[in-house]
């Protein structure tokens, strides 16, 4: 059996299209959250914004 040649490669989630999309649209999402989503999903937890923008 051959030895595994797996090498750890750290991820860079900030470089993904998904993360850029979230960051680009987060401000607008927060503005409309109370009106559109709060009744169904509860209040917006502000720590989520801190987690998303943390680098």
PDBQT receptor file of N, H, CA, C and O in Angstrom, charges set to zero:
ATOM      1  N   UNK A   1       0.838  -1.175   0.000  1.00  0.00    +0.000 N 
ATOM      2  CA  UNK A   1       0.000   0.000   0.000  1.00  0.00    +0.000 C 
ATOM      3  C   UNK A   1       0.888   1.246   0.000  1.00  0.00    +0.000 C 
ATOM      4  O   UNK A   1       1.821   1.354   0.795  1.00  0.00    +0.000 OA
ATOM      5  N   UNK A   2       0.594   2.156  -0.876  1.00  0.00    +0.000 N 
ATOM      6  H   UNK A   2      -0.164   2.068  -1.523  1.00  0.00    +0.000 HD
ATOM      7  CA  UNK A   2       1.390   3.382  -0.984  1.00  0.00    +0.000 C 
ATOM      8  C   UNK A   2       1.039   4.355   0.139  1.00  0.00    +0.000 C 
ATOM      9  O   UNK A   2      -0.095   4.400   0.617  1.00  0.00    +0.000 OA
ATOM     10  N   UNK A   3       2.031   5.119   0.539  1.00  0.00    +0.000 N 
ATOM     11  H   UNK A   3       2.951   5.082   0.150  1.00  0.00    +0.000 HD
ATOM     12  CA  UNK A   3       1.816   6.134   1.579  1.00  0.00    +0.000 C 
ATOM     13  C   UNK A   3       0.961   7.267   1.015  1.00  0.00    +0.000 C 
ATOM     14  O   UNK A   3       1.059   7.622  -0.159  1.00  0.00    +0.000 OA
ATOM     15  N   UNK A   4       0.142   7.807   1.866  1.00  0.00    +0.000 N 
ATOM     16  H   UNK A   4       0.063   7.519   2.820  1.00  0.00    +0.000 HD
ATOM     17  CA  UNK A   4      -0.736   8.894   1.443  1.00  0.00    +0.000 C 
ATOM     18  C   UNK A   4       0.092  10.145   1.160  1.00  0.00    +0.000 C 
ATOM     19  O   UNK A   4       0.968  10.515   1.941  1.00  0.00    +0.000 OA
ATOM     20  N   UNK A   5      -0.197  10.781   0.045  1.00  0.00    +0.000 N 
ATOM     21  H   UNK A   5      -0.909  10.480  -0.590  1.00  0.00    +0.000 HD
ATOM     22  CA  UNK A   5       0.537  11.997  -0.303  1.00  0.00    +0.000 C 
ATOM     23  C   UNK A   5      -0.317  13.238  -0.061  1.00  0.00    +0.000 C 
ATOM     24  O   UNK A   5      -0.054  14.302  -0.621  1.00  0.00    +0.000 OA
ATOM     25  N   UNK A   6      -1.338  13.092   0.777  1.00  0.00    +0.000 N 
ATOM     26  H   UNK A   6      -1.551  12.227   1.232  1.00  0.00    +0.000 HD
ATOM     27  CA  UNK A   6      -2.237  14.214   1.066  1.00  0.00    +0.000 C 
ATOM     28  C   UNK A   6      -1.471  15.306   1.807  1.00  0.00    +0.000 C 
ATOM     29  O   UNK A   6      -0.753  15.047   2.773  1.00  0.00    +0.000 OA
ATOM     30  N   UNK A   7      -1.642  16.504   1.336  1.00  0.00    +0.000 N 
ATOM     31  H   UNK A   7      -2.225  16.715   0.552  1.00  0.00    +0.000 HD
ATOM     32  CA  UNK A   7      -0.998  17.663   1.951  1.00  0.00    +0.000 C 
ATOM     33  C   UNK A   7      -2.100  18.623   2.368  1.00  0.00    +0.000 C 
ATOM     34  O   UNK A   7      -3.032  18.885   1.607  1.00  0.00    +0.000 OA
ATOM     35  N   UNK A   8      -1.987  19.146   3.583  1.00  0.00    +0.000 N 
ATOM     36  H   UNK A   8      -1.231  18.933   4.201  1.00  0.00    +0.000 HD
ATOM     37  CA  UNK A   8      -2.989  20.093   4.058  1.00  0.00    +0.000 C 
ATOM     38  C   UNK A   8      -2.839  21.406   3.307  1.00  0.00    +0.000 C 
ATOM     39  O   UNK A   8      -1.756  21.988   3.246  1.00  0.00    +0.000 OA
ATOM     40  N   UNK A   9      -3.938  21.855   2.742  1.00  0.00    +0.000 N 
ATOM     41  H   UNK A   9      -4.818  21.382   2.791  1.00  0.00    +0.000 HD
ATOM     42  CA  UNK A   9      -3.954  23.147   2.055  1.00  0.00    +0.000 C 
ATOM     43  C   UNK A   9      -5.036  23.993   2.711  1.00  0.00    +0.000 C 
ATOM     44  O   UNK A   9      -6.225  23.719   2.545  1.00  0.00    +0.000 OA
ATOM     45  N   UNK A  10      -4.633  25.016   3.453  1.00  0.00    +0.000 N 
ATOM     46  H   UNK A  10      -3.668  25.238   3.588  1.00  0.00    +0.000 HD
ATOM     47  CA  UNK A  10      -5.640  25.824   4.134  1.00  0.00    +0.000 C 
ATOM     48  C   UNK A  10      -6.583  26.488   3.139  1.00  0.00    +0.000 C 
ATOM     49  O   UNK A  10      -6.170  26.898   2.054  1.00  0.00    +0.000 OA
ATOM     50  N   UNK A  11      -7.820  26.586   3.512  1.00  0.00    +0.000 N 
ATOM     51  H   UNK A  11      -8.155  26.254   4.394  1.00  0.00    +0.000 HD
ATOM     52  CA  UNK A  11      -8.812  27.211   2.651  1.00  0.00    +0.000 C 
ATOM     53  C   UNK A  11      -8.788  28.718   2.836  1.00  0.00    +0.000 C 
ATOM     54  O   UNK A  11      -8.360  29.232   3.869  1.00  0.00    +0.000 OA
ATOM     55  N   UNK A  12      -9.249  29.400   1.828  1.00  0.00    +0.000 N 
ATOM     56  H   UNK A  12      -9.596  28.983   0.988  1.00  0.00    +0.000 HD
ATOM     57  CA  UNK A  12      -9.362  30.852   1.892  1.00  0.00    +0.000 C 
ATOM     58  C   UNK A  12     -10.804  31.207   1.513  1.00  0.00    +0.000 C 
ATOM     59  O   UNK A  12     -11.075  31.586   0.373  1.00  0.00    +0.000 OA
ATOM     60  N   UNK A  13     -11.724  31.085   2.470  1.00  0.00    +0.000 N 
ATOM     61  H   UNK A  13     -11.504  30.778   3.395  1.00  0.00    +0.000 HD
ATOM     62  CA  UNK A  13     -13.132  31.293   2.125  1.00  0.00    +0.000 C 
ATOM     63  C   UNK A  13     -13.434  32.699   1.617  1.00  0.00    +0.000 C 
ATOM     64  O   UNK A  13     -14.374  32.877   0.842  1.00  0.00    +0.000 OA
ATOM     65  N   UNK A  14     -12.666  33.696   2.030  1.00  0.00    +0.000 N 
ATOM     66  H   UNK A  14     -11.903  33.552   2.660  1.00  0.00    +0.000 HD
ATOM     67  CA  UNK A  14     -12.910  35.062   1.567  1.00  0.00    +0.000 C 
ATOM     68  C   UNK A  14     -12.692  35.210   0.072  1.00  0.00    +0.000 C 
ATOM     69  O   UNK A  14     -13.169  36.176  -0.523  1.00  0.00    +0.000 OA
ATOM     70  N   UNK A  15     -11.999  34.296  -0.536  1.00  0.00    +0.000 N 
ATOM     71  H   UNK A  15     -11.611  33.511  -0.052  1.00  0.00    +0.000 HD
ATOM     72  CA  UNK A  15     -11.711  34.366  -1.969  1.00  0.00    +0.000 C 
ATOM     73  C   UNK A  15     -12.796  33.690  -2.812  1.00  0.00    +0.000 C 
ATOM     74  O   UNK A  15     -12.738  33.738  -4.041  1.00  0.00    +0.000 OA
ATOM     75  N   UNK A  16     -13.775  33.065  -2.172  1.00  0.00    +0.000 N 
ATOM     76  H   UNK A  16     -13.822  33.025  -1.174  1.00  0.00    +0.000 HD
ATOM     77  CA  UNK A  16     -14.800  32.365  -2.930  1.00  0.00    +0.000 C 
ATOM     78  C   UNK A  16     -15.876  33.327  -3.430  1.00  0.00    +0.000 C 
ATOM     79  O   UNK A  16     -16.112  34.382  -2.842  1.00  0.00    +0.000 OA
ATOM     80  N   UNK A  17     -16.507  32.943  -4.507  1.00  0.00    +0.000 N 
ATOM     81  H   UNK A  17     -16.315  32.086  -4.984  1.00  0.00    +0.000 HD
ATOM     82  CA  UNK A  17     -17.606  33.749  -5.053  1.00  0.00    +0.000 C 
ATOM     83  C   UNK A  17     -18.744  33.865  -4.045  1.00  0.00    +0.000 C 
ATOM     84  O   UNK A  17     -19.374  34.917  -3.935  1.00  0.00    +0.000 OA
ATOM     85  N   UNK A  18     -19.006  32.795  -3.317  1.00  0.00    +0.000 N 
ATOM     86  H   UNK A  18     -18.494  31.940  -3.407  1.00  0.00    +0.000 HD
ATOM     87  CA  UNK A  18     -20.080  32.795  -2.335  1.00  0.00    +0.000 C 
ATOM     88  C   UNK A  18     -19.849  33.865  -1.277  1.00  0.00    +0.000 C 
ATOM     89  O   UNK A  18     -20.753  34.648  -0.985  1.00  0.00    +0.000 OA
ATOM     90  N   UNK A  19     -18.662  33.909  -0.703  1.00  0.00    +0.000 N 
ATOM     91  H   UNK A  19     -17.928  33.273  -0.940  1.00  0.00    +0.000 HD
ATOM     92  CA  UNK A  19     -18.366  34.893   0.345  1.00  0.00    +0.000 C 
ATOM     93  C   UNK A  19     -18.427  36.315  -0.196  1.00  0.00    +0.000 C 
ATOM     94  O   UNK A  19     -18.929  37.215   0.478  1.00  0.00    +0.000 OA
ATOM     95  N   UNK A  20     -17.932  36.516  -1.377  1.00  0.00    +0.000 N 
ATOM     96  H   UNK A  20     -17.525  35.785  -1.924  1.00  0.00    +0.000 HD
ATOM     97  CA  UNK A  20     -17.999  37.864  -1.968  1.00  0.00    +0.000 C 
ATOM     98  C   UNK A  20     -19.450  38.266  -2.200  1.00  0.00    +0.000 C 
ATOM     99  O   UNK A  20     -19.808  39.425  -1.991  1.00  0.00    +0.000 OA
ATOM    100  N   UNK A  21     -20.270  37.346  -2.620  1.00  0.00    +0.000 N 
ATOM    101  H   UNK A  21     -19.979  36.405  -2.789  1.00  0.00    +0.000 HD
ATOM    102  CA  UNK A  21     -21.692  37.621  -2.834  1.00  0.00    +0.000 C 
ATOM    103  C   UNK A  21     -22.363  38.004  -1.518  1.00  0.00    +0.000 C 
ATOM    104  O   UNK A  21     -23.115  38.977  -1.466  1.00  0.00    +0.000 OA
ATOM    105  N   UNK A  22     -22.098  37.253  -0.467  1.00  0.00    +0.000 N 
ATOM    106  H   UNK A  22     -21.488  36.462  -0.510  1.00  0.00    +0.000 HD
ATOM    107  CA  UNK A  22     -22.686  37.549   0.845  1.00  0.00    +0.000 C 
ATOM    108  C   UNK A  22     -22.235  38.926   1.321  1.00  0.00    +0.000 C 
ATOM    109  O   UNK A  22     -23.060  39.727   1.761  1.00  0.00    +0.000 OA
ATOM    110  N   UNK A  23     -20.948  39.209   1.240  1.00  0.00    +0.000 N 
ATOM    111  H   UNK A  23     -20.277  38.559   0.882  1.00  0.00    +0.000 HD
ATOM    112  CA  UNK A  23     -20.444  40.506   1.677  1.00  0.00    +0.000 C 
ATOM    113  C   UNK A  23     -21.029  41.646   0.858  1.00  0.00    +0.000 C 
ATOM    114  O   UNK A  23     -21.331  42.706   1.405  1.00  0.00    +0.000 OA
ATOM    115  N   UNK A  24     -21.191  41.446  -0.431  1.00  0.00    +0.000 N 
ATOM    116  H   UNK A  24     -20.946  40.584  -0.875  1.00  0.00    +0.000 HD
ATOM    117  CA  UNK A  24     -21.731  42.494  -1.301  1.00  0.00    +0.000 C 
ATOM    118  C   UNK A  24     -23.185  42.814  -0.987  1.00  0.00    +0.000 C 
ATOM    119  O   UNK A  24     -23.617  43.956  -1.147  1.00  0.00    +0.000 OA
ATOM    120  N   UNK A  25     -23.934  41.828  -0.547  1.00  0.00    +0.000 N 
ATOM    121  H   UNK A  25     -23.583  40.901  -0.418  1.00  0.00    +0.000 HD
ATOM    122  CA  UNK A  25     -25.373  42.006  -0.366  1.00  0.00    +0.000 C 
ATOM    123  C   UNK A  25     -25.822  42.073   1.084  1.00  0.00    +0.000 C 
ATOM    124  O   UNK A  25     -27.003  42.289   1.353  1.00  0.00    +0.000 OA
ATOM    125  N   UNK A  26     -24.906  41.892   2.015  1.00  0.00    +0.000 N 
ATOM    126  H   UNK A  26     -23.946  41.716   1.796  1.00  0.00    +0.000 HD
ATOM    127  CA  UNK A  26     -25.259  41.845   3.432  1.00  0.00    +0.000 C 
ATOM    128  C   UNK A  26     -25.897  43.142   3.915  1.00  0.00    +0.000 C 
ATOM    129  O   UNK A  26     -26.889  43.102   4.644  1.00  0.00    +0.000 OA
ATOM    130  N   UNK A  27     -25.363  44.260   3.535  1.00  0.00    +0.000 N 
ATOM    131  H   UNK A  27     -24.557  44.293   2.943  1.00  0.00    +0.000 HD
ATOM    132  CA  UNK A  27     -25.882  45.547   4.000  1.00  0.00    +0.000 C 
ATOM    133  C   UNK A  27     -27.357  45.710   3.618  1.00  0.00    +0.000 C 
ATOM    134  O   UNK A  27     -28.172  46.114   4.448  1.00  0.00    +0.000 OA
ATOM    135  N   UNK A  28     -27.694  45.403   2.386  1.00  0.00    +0.000 N 
ATOM    136  H   UNK A  28     -27.032  45.076   1.712  1.00  0.00    +0.000 HD
ATOM    137  CA  UNK A  28     -29.080  45.490   1.941  1.00  0.00    +0.000 C 
ATOM    138  C   UNK A  28     -29.956  44.470   2.671  1.00  0.00    +0.000 C 
ATOM    139  O   UNK A  28     -31.086  44.782   3.045  1.00  0.00    +0.000 OA
ATOM    140  N   UNK A  29     -29.450  43.272   2.873  1.00  0.00    +0.000 N 
ATOM    141  H   UNK A  29     -28.531  43.018   2.570  1.00  0.00    +0.000 HD
ATOM    142  CA  UNK A  29     -30.188  42.238   3.589  1.00  0.00    +0.000 C 
ATOM    143  C   UNK A  29     -30.542  42.701   4.999  1.00  0.00    +0.000 C 
ATOM    144  O   UNK A  29     -31.668  42.502   5.454  1.00  0.00    +0.000 OA
ATOM    145  N   UNK A  30     -29.590  43.316   5.688  1.00  0.00    +0.000 N 
ATOM    146  H   UNK A  30     -28.675  43.478   5.318  1.00  0.00    +0.000 HD
ATOM    147  CA  UNK A  30     -29.830  43.793   7.050  1.00  0.00    +0.000 C 
ATOM    148  C   UNK A  30     -30.899  44.896   7.049  1.00  0.00    +0.000 C 
ATOM    149  O   UNK A  30     -31.732  44.957   7.954  1.00  0.00    +0.000 OA
ATOM    150  N   UNK A  31     -30.872  45.751   6.047  1.00  0.00    +0.000 N 
ATOM    151  H   UNK A  31     -30.195  45.702   5.312  1.00  0.00    +0.000 HD
ATOM    152  CA  UNK A  31     -31.859  46.840   5.959  1.00  0.00    +0.000 C 
ATOM    153  C   UNK A  31     -33.282  46.306   5.826  1.00  0.00    +0.000 C 
ATOM    154  O   UNK A  31     -34.204  46.878   6.408  1.00  0.00    +0.000 OA
ATOM    155  N   UNK A  32     -33.479  45.241   5.086  1.00  0.00    +0.000 N 
ATOM    156  H   UNK A  32     -32.730  44.777   4.613  1.00  0.00    +0.000 HD
ATOM    157  CA  UNK A  32     -34.831  44.730   4.838  1.00  0.00    +0.000 C 
ATOM    158  C   UNK A  32     -35.219  43.576   5.759  1.00  0.00    +0.000 C 
ATOM    159  O   UNK A  32     -36.365  43.126   5.724  1.00  0.00    +0.000 OA
ATOM    160  N   UNK A  33     -34.300  43.094   6.573  1.00  0.00    +0.000 N 
ATOM    161  H   UNK A  33     -33.370  43.460   6.601  1.00  0.00    +0.000 HD
ATOM    162  CA  UNK A  33     -34.560  41.908   7.388  1.00  0.00    +0.000 C 
ATOM    163  C   UNK A  33     -35.781  42.073   8.286  1.00  0.00    +0.000 C 
ATOM    164  O   UNK A  33     -36.669  41.221   8.291  1.00  0.00    +0.000 OA
ATOM    165  N   UNK A  34     -35.830  43.156   9.039  1.00  0.00    +0.000 N 
ATOM    166  H   UNK A  34     -35.108  43.849   9.035  1.00  0.00    +0.000 HD
ATOM    167  CA  UNK A  34     -36.926  43.340   9.996  1.00  0.00    +0.000 C 
ATOM    168  C   UNK A  34     -38.290  43.263   9.308  1.00  0.00    +0.000 C 
ATOM    169  O   UNK A  34     -39.195  42.576   9.781  1.00  0.00    +0.000 OA
ATOM    170  N   UNK A  35     -38.422  43.963   8.210  1.00  0.00    +0.000 N 
ATOM    171  H   UNK A  35     -37.686  44.521   7.826  1.00  0.00    +0.000 HD
ATOM    172  CA  UNK A  35     -39.695  44.020   7.491  1.00  0.00    +0.000 C 
ATOM    173  C   UNK A  35     -40.062  42.687   6.828  1.00  0.00    +0.000 C 
ATOM    174  O   UNK A  35     -41.216  42.263   6.871  1.00  0.00    +0.000 OA
ATOM    175  N   UNK A  36     -39.082  42.041   6.222  1.00  0.00    +0.000 N 
ATOM    176  H   UNK A  36     -38.144  42.386   6.187  1.00  0.00    +0.000 HD
ATOM    177  CA  UNK A  36     -39.379  40.864   5.392  1.00  0.00    +0.000 C 
ATOM    178  C   UNK A  36     -39.226  39.512   6.088  1.00  0.00    +0.000 C 
ATOM    179  O   UNK A  36     -39.928  38.561   5.744  1.00  0.00    +0.000 OA
ATOM    180  N   UNK A  37     -38.316  39.413   7.063  1.00  0.00    +0.000 N 
ATOM    181  H   UNK A  37     -37.745  40.186   7.343  1.00  0.00    +0.000 HD
ATOM    182  CA  UNK A  37     -37.977  38.098   7.597  1.00  0.00    +0.000 C 
ATOM    183  C   UNK A  37     -38.166  37.923   9.107  1.00  0.00    +0.000 C 
ATOM    184  O   UNK A  37     -38.260  36.794   9.588  1.00  0.00    +0.000 OA
ATOM    185  N   UNK A  38     -38.223  39.021   9.852  1.00  0.00    +0.000 N 
ATOM    186  H   UNK A  38     -38.146  39.938   9.461  1.00  0.00    +0.000 HD
ATOM    187  CA  UNK A  38     -38.228  38.909  11.314  1.00  0.00    +0.000 C 
ATOM    188  C   UNK A  38     -39.445  38.136  11.841  1.00  0.00    +0.000 C 
ATOM    189  O   UNK A  38     -39.314  37.352  12.781  1.00  0.00    +0.000 OA
ATOM    190  N   UNK A  39     -40.593  38.344  11.263  1.00  0.00    +0.000 N 
ATOM    191  H   UNK A  39     -40.699  38.981  10.500  1.00  0.00    +0.000 HD
ATOM    192  CA  UNK A  39     -41.804  37.665  11.731  1.00  0.00    +0.000 C 
ATOM    193  C   UNK A  39     -41.663  36.140  11.613  1.00  0.00    +0.000 C 
ATOM    194  O   UNK A  39     -42.136  35.397  12.473  1.00  0.00    +0.000 OA
ATOM    195  N   UNK A  40     -41.022  35.696  10.562  1.00  0.00    +0.000 N 
ATOM    196  H   UNK A  40     -40.638  36.299   9.863  1.00  0.00    +0.000 HD
ATOM    197  CA  UNK A  40     -40.860  34.256  10.335  1.00  0.00    +0.000 C 
ATOM    198  C   UNK A  40     -39.653  33.670  11.056  1.00  0.00    +0.000 C 
ATOM    199  O   UNK A  40     -39.741  32.582  11.625  1.00  0.00    +0.000 OA
ATOM    200  N   UNK A  41     -38.512  34.390  11.040  1.00  0.00    +0.000 N 
ATOM    201  H   UNK A  41     -38.441  35.274  10.578  1.00  0.00    +0.000 HD
ATOM    202  CA  UNK A  41     -37.251  33.817  11.528  1.00  0.00    +0.000 C 
ATOM    203  C   UNK A  41     -36.735  34.423  12.822  1.00  0.00    +0.000 C 
ATOM    204  O   UNK A  41     -35.709  33.978  13.336  1.00  0.00    +0.000 OA
ATOM    205  N   UNK A  42     -37.421  35.433  13.366  1.00  0.00    +0.000 N 
ATOM    206  H   UNK A  42     -38.254  35.795  12.949  1.00  0.00    +0.000 HD
ATOM    207  CA  UNK A  42     -36.956  36.060  14.599  1.00  0.00    +0.000 C 
ATOM    208  C   UNK A  42     -35.994  37.200  14.303  1.00  0.00    +0.000 C 
ATOM    209  O   UNK A  42     -35.673  37.476  13.147  1.00  0.00    +0.000 OA
ATOM    210  N   UNK A  43     -35.542  37.853  15.358  1.00  0.00    +0.000 N 
ATOM    211  H   UNK A  43     -35.803  37.629  16.297  1.00  0.00    +0.000 HD
ATOM    212  CA  UNK A  43     -34.696  39.031  15.185  1.00  0.00    +0.000 C 
ATOM    213  C   UNK A  43     -33.330  38.684  14.580  1.00  0.00    +0.000 C 
ATOM    214  O   UNK A  43     -32.837  37.564  14.706  1.00  0.00    +0.000 OA
ATOM    215  N   UNK A  44     -32.745  39.679  13.926  1.00  0.00    +0.000 N 
ATOM    216  H   UNK A  44     -33.146  40.589  13.824  1.00  0.00    +0.000 HD
ATOM    217  CA  UNK A  44     -31.425  39.498  13.322  1.00  0.00    +0.000 C 
ATOM    218  C   UNK A  44     -30.361  39.595  14.405  1.00  0.00    +0.000 C 
ATOM    219  O   UNK A  44     -30.314  40.577  15.146  1.00  0.00    +0.000 OA
ATOM    220  N   UNK A  45     -29.538  38.619  14.496  1.00  0.00    +0.000 N 
ATOM    221  H   UNK A  45     -29.576  37.821  13.894  1.00  0.00    +0.000 HD
ATOM    222  CA  UNK A  45     -28.477  38.596  15.509  1.00  0.00    +0.000 C 
ATOM    223  C   UNK A  45     -27.259  39.336  14.964  1.00  0.00    +0.000 C 
ATOM    224  O   UNK A  45     -26.615  38.888  14.015  1.00  0.00    +0.000 OA
ATOM    225  N   UNK A  46     -26.961  40.462  15.572  1.00  0.00    +0.000 N 
ATOM    226  H   UNK A  46     -27.485  40.827  16.342  1.00  0.00    +0.000 HD
ATOM    227  CA  UNK A  46     -25.912  41.340  15.044  1.00  0.00    +0.000 C 
ATOM    228  C   UNK A  46     -24.536  40.684  15.037  1.00  0.00    +0.000 C 
ATOM    229  O   UNK A  46     -23.671  41.086  14.259  1.00  0.00    +0.000 OA
ATOM    230  N   UNK A  47     -24.314  39.681  15.889  1.00  0.00    +0.000 N 
ATOM    231  H   UNK A  47     -25.017  39.354  16.521  1.00  0.00    +0.000 HD
ATOM    232  CA  UNK A  47     -23.004  39.025  15.866  1.00  0.00    +0.000 C 
ATOM    233  C   UNK A  47     -22.747  38.340  14.531  1.00  0.00    +0.000 C 
ATOM    234  O   UNK A  47     -21.592  38.116  14.168  1.00  0.00    +0.000 OA
ATOM    235  N   UNK A  48     -23.808  38.001  13.790  1.00  0.00    +0.000 N 
ATOM    236  H   UNK A  48     -24.746  38.183  14.085  1.00  0.00    +0.000 HD
ATOM    237  CA  UNK A  48     -23.620  37.391  12.466  1.00  0.00    +0.000 C 
ATOM    238  C   UNK A  48     -22.867  38.335  11.533  1.00  0.00    +0.000 C 
ATOM    239  O   UNK A  48     -22.008  37.908  10.761  1.00  0.00    +0.000 OA
ATOM    240  N   UNK A  49     -23.200  39.615  11.613  1.00  0.00    +0.000 N 
ATOM    241  H   UNK A  49     -23.897  39.961  12.240  1.00  0.00    +0.000 HD
ATOM    242  CA  UNK A  49     -22.500  40.603  10.789  1.00  0.00    +0.000 C 
ATOM    243  C   UNK A  49     -21.018  40.627  11.148  1.00  0.00    +0.000 C 
ATOM    244  O   UNK A  49     -20.170  40.704  10.259  1.00  0.00    +0.000 OA
ATOM    245  N   UNK A  50     -20.697  40.563  12.432  1.00  0.00    +0.000 N 
ATOM    246  H   UNK A  50     -21.386  40.501  13.154  1.00  0.00    +0.000 HD
ATOM    247  CA  UNK A  50     -19.295  40.563  12.863  1.00  0.00    +0.000 C 
ATOM    248  C   UNK A  50     -18.565  39.319  12.355  1.00  0.00    +0.000 C 
ATOM    249  O   UNK A  50     -17.408  39.407  11.943  1.00  0.00    +0.000 OA
ATOM    250  N   UNK A  51     -19.222  38.177  12.382  1.00  0.00    +0.000 N 
ATOM    251  H   UNK A  51     -20.162  38.106  12.717  1.00  0.00    +0.000 HD
ATOM    252  CA  UNK A  51     -18.617  36.941  11.903  1.00  0.00    +0.000 C 
ATOM    253  C   UNK A  51     -18.351  37.012  10.402  1.00  0.00    +0.000 C 
ATOM    254  O   UNK A  51     -17.297  36.586   9.929  1.00  0.00    +0.000 OA
ATOM    255  N   UNK A  52     -19.300  37.544   9.668  1.00  0.00    +0.000 N 
ATOM    256  H   UNK A  52     -20.157  37.889  10.051  1.00  0.00    +0.000 HD
ATOM    257  CA  UNK A  52     -19.154  37.616   8.212  1.00  0.00    +0.000 C 
ATOM    258  C   UNK A  52     -18.013  38.551   7.808  1.00  0.00    +0.000 C 
ATOM    259  O   UNK A  52     -17.258  38.242   6.886  1.00  0.00    +0.000 OA
ATOM    260  N   UNK A  53     -17.884  39.686   8.489  1.00  0.00    +0.000 N 
ATOM    261  H   UNK A  53     -18.498  39.937   9.238  1.00  0.00    +0.000 HD
ATOM    262  CA  UNK A  53     -16.836  40.641   8.116  1.00  0.00    +0.000 C 
ATOM    263  C   UNK A  53     -15.486  40.370   8.758  1.00  0.00    +0.000 C 
ATOM    264  O   UNK A  53     -14.496  41.018   8.420  1.00  0.00    +0.000 OA
ATOM    265  N   UNK A  54     -15.438  39.408   9.691  1.00  0.00    +0.000 N 
ATOM    266  H   UNK A  54     -16.243  38.881   9.966  1.00  0.00    +0.000 HD
ATOM    267  CA  UNK A  54     -14.164  39.078  10.344  1.00  0.00    +0.000 C 
ATOM    268  C   UNK A  54     -13.202  38.509   9.300  1.00  0.00    +0.000 C 
ATOM    269  O   UNK A  54     -13.588  37.666   8.491  1.00  0.00    +0.000 OA
ATOM    270  N   UNK A  55     -12.008  38.949   9.320  1.00  0.00    +0.000 N 
ATOM    271  H   UNK A  55     -11.695  39.634   9.977  1.00  0.00    +0.000 HD
ATOM    272  CA  UNK A  55     -10.981  38.468   8.375  1.00  0.00    +0.000 C 
ATOM    273  C   UNK A  55      -9.954  37.642   9.094  1.00  0.00    +0.000 C 
ATOM    274  O   UNK A  55      -9.012  37.150   8.472  1.00  0.00    +0.000 OA
TER     275      UNK A  55
